[in-house]
Amino acid sequence: MFRSIGDRAFYNSGIKSFVLTNEALPALPAPAWLAREERRSTVTGPLSFGSQAFYNSGLTEFRVDASANVTLSHDMFENCSSLVSIKISGIENSFDTTTFGNLTSLKSLEMILQARDGKHMAHDTLRSDGWGLKQYEPCKVMEGKDYLLGGAGDWACILRYQKRVAEMTATEILDMGFPDYKKDENDPSLLLVTRFGVFTHGAGMWMRVSRPFHAIGSGRDYALMAMYLGKTAEEAVALTEEFDNDTKAPVIVRVLPS
């Protein structure tokens, strides 16, 4: 979904503070229960600002928190002589040569790149059964209509679930949960990446992950630490192989369907 702020959108507006999050610009549709539970989600989808969008506006603060590519145009802050603080958090930030020109009062400019944006899922290709027999498995992650679904644990349970949800959307999967859950019998580790968050399975329900990255499986802790330190999902799995006997290359990366 594309979102944009047009040319001279706030021209001579007198606006003092511009803070854009999910509250100001609704994100992609999510299940009703998620909307009630989580109201701090940030903007999703590419976001762009037109030329001279805040021209002569009196702006003092500009902040955008977006799980998206953020594009700032030329002369976007022209004549914003009172602008003191700019903070932009996005997956990929780009700006023109004159975007920040002549901002004489600017004291803070912070641009944060979200290296772990929840759009990729990487996995190794080793699968072991209960007796230690190891096999090559290139399809640990399923690419759905608008999601990625990975699993670790009882492989037969995972395959049955993947088959059951193959034609569903991410919202339908979240609403359904894992109805076949049985403690100690049918309780695989599942990881679901959607455009409105990352979720794990527990006790038959999907639970949202508070951080923008997650890992499951025997090498989980190694992979989580690697991503916490700034590694990509692919790099995290590759590093995990160095320490976990049940993680083996090659590493395969899946991309969240657009």
N, C-alpha and C positions, 0 to 999 in steps of 0.2 A: 504494500500500500504506500503510495507516494503522498507526502504532505509538504506544503510550501507556504511561505509567507511572502507575498508579492512585493514588487517594487514600491518603494515609498509607502509601505503599509501603515507606518506610524508617523508619517510626515507632519512636523509641527504639532504633534499630539500632546505634548506636555507630560508624557508618561515618564515616571521616575524609576520604576522597577519592572523588569521583564523576567519572569521565572516560568519556564515551561517544563511541566512534568505531565504525568498521566491525568492529573486532576484538570489541567487546562485543555488538554487535547486527548480524548479517549483513545485507548489502544485497541488492538484487535479484539473481536468478541471472545469472551471467556465464559466458562460456566457460571451460573448464577451464584453458586456457593463460593466460588473463587473471588467474585466481585465483592462479596460481603466480607470475606476474610482478609483480602489483601487490597488495600487502597493506596499503596505507595509505589506501585509499579511505574516505570518510566515509559516515555514515548517509544513506540516501535515503528519501523518503516523509515526509509530515507527521508531526510528533513532538509529543506533548503530555504535560504533567505534571499530575497531579491535585492537588487541594487538600491542603495539609499533607503533601505527598509526603515531605519530609525533616524532619518535625516532631521537635524535640528529639533530633536524630540525632548531634550532635557533629561534623557536617560542617565541614571546614576549606577544602576546595577543590571547586569545581564547574565542569566544563568540558564543553561539547558542541560537536562539530564536525559539522554536518549540512548536506547539500545538500538542504535541506527547509525548510518553515515550522515554526518552533519556538514553541510556546505554553506559557507559564508561568502557572499558576493562582494564585488568591489564597491568601495565607498559606502559600505553598509552602515557605518557609524559616523558618516560625515556630519560635521558641525555638532557632534555630541561632546561638547567641551566639558561637561560635568560628569562624564562617565568615569567611574572610579574602579569598578570591579567587573571582570569578565571571567566566567567559569563555564567551560564546555566539556561535557563527558559524552563521548560517542565511540562507536566501534572504529570509525575512520573519520578524521576531521580534515577538511580542506578549506583553504581560504585564498583570496586574491592578494595581489601585491599591495593594494591600497585599502584592504579591509580594516586595518588598525591604524591608518594614517591620521596624523594630527590629533591624537587623543592626549592632549596635554595634561589632563588630570588623572589619567589611568595609573593606578598604583598596583593593581593585581591582575595578572593574566594567567589563567590556568587552563590548560587543555589536556584532558585525560583520555588516553586510548584504552578501551576495554578489550584487552587481548583475548579474554575468555568470554565471548559474547553469547554462548549457548547456541551457536548456529552449526557447530561441528561435533561429531561424535567419532572417536577413534577407538579401535579395538585391535587386540592381537588375534592370532589365528590358531591358538592351541586350546583344545578341549579335552578334559580328562573325565573318565567315568569313575564310579565308586570304587573300582578295583585298581585304579591308577593307570589304566590304558589310555594312552595319549593319541589324539587324532587331530588332523588338520581341519579347521573349521573357518571358512572365509566369510560366513554370513551370520555373524553374531549380532548384527544390527539390521533391523528392517526399516526400510524407507517407506513411510506411508504417504497419505494424501497431503498432509501438512504437518508431519511430525517425523521424528526418528525414535525407534523403540529398540532398546538393547536389553539383554538379560544375562544373568549369571546364576548358576545353580543347576537344578534339575532341568536338563535340556529338553526332555519330552514335554514337561509342563510349559516351558517357554514357547516351544513350537506350536502347541495347541492354542495358547493365548494369541500368538501372532497371527495364526490362521483365523481365529475368531474375530479379530479387530481389523483385518486387512482392508476392508472396505469402509471403515469408520473414519471420522474426522477426529482430531485431537480432543475437541470438546466432548464428543460422544464417548471417547475412551475414558476421559476424566470423570464423566458422570456415571459411567458403568462401574468403574473400579476394577477389582479382580474378584469376581463372584465365586470362583472355584477355590478360594483360599481355605486351607486347612493347616493349622499349626502342626509343624513337624512332618507334614505329608505333602502339602502343595503350597510352598511358601518361597518361590524363587525371588532373587533380587532383580528388580526391573528398573530401568531408567528411561524416562520419557522426556524428550526435548521438543518443545513447542515454541511458537512465536510469542507466547505470553508467559513463558517460564520453563524451568526445569523441575521435574517431579520424580520422586521415587515411590516405590510400592511398599506398603507396610500394613499387615493385618487386613488385607483385602481392600485398602483404600490408597488413593494417591495423595501424597503429601508434597507440598511445594518446598523446594530447596531454597534456603535464604541467600546463598551465594550464587553467582552467575555460572558456576561450574560444579561438577560433581563426578564421582567415580564409583563403580561397584566392582565386585569380584575380589579375587585373592590378593591382587596388587593394589587395592583401593587406596590404602594409606600413602603408599609411595607416589601414586599418581596425583592424589589430592595435594600433597606437599609440593610436587613439581609445578602444578598449575597455580598454586598459591604464590609461588616464587616467580611467576610470569611465563612459564612454558605453555606452549599450545597443547591441545589435547593429543595431537600426534606425537609431539616431543615427550609428553608425560608418559605415554605408553611405552615408547622406546626406552626411556630411562628406567621405567619399572622393570623391564626385562633384565636389567643388570642385577636386581636384588630379589626378584620373585621367580621361583622355579616353575611356576605355572603360567608364566607370561612369556610368549615367544613371538618373534617376528615371523613373517612380515606384518607390518602395521597397516591397517586399512582405515581410511577416513571417509565418512559419509557427511554430506552437506544437507542441512535442513531445506526441504523443498520450499520454493518461493511461492 
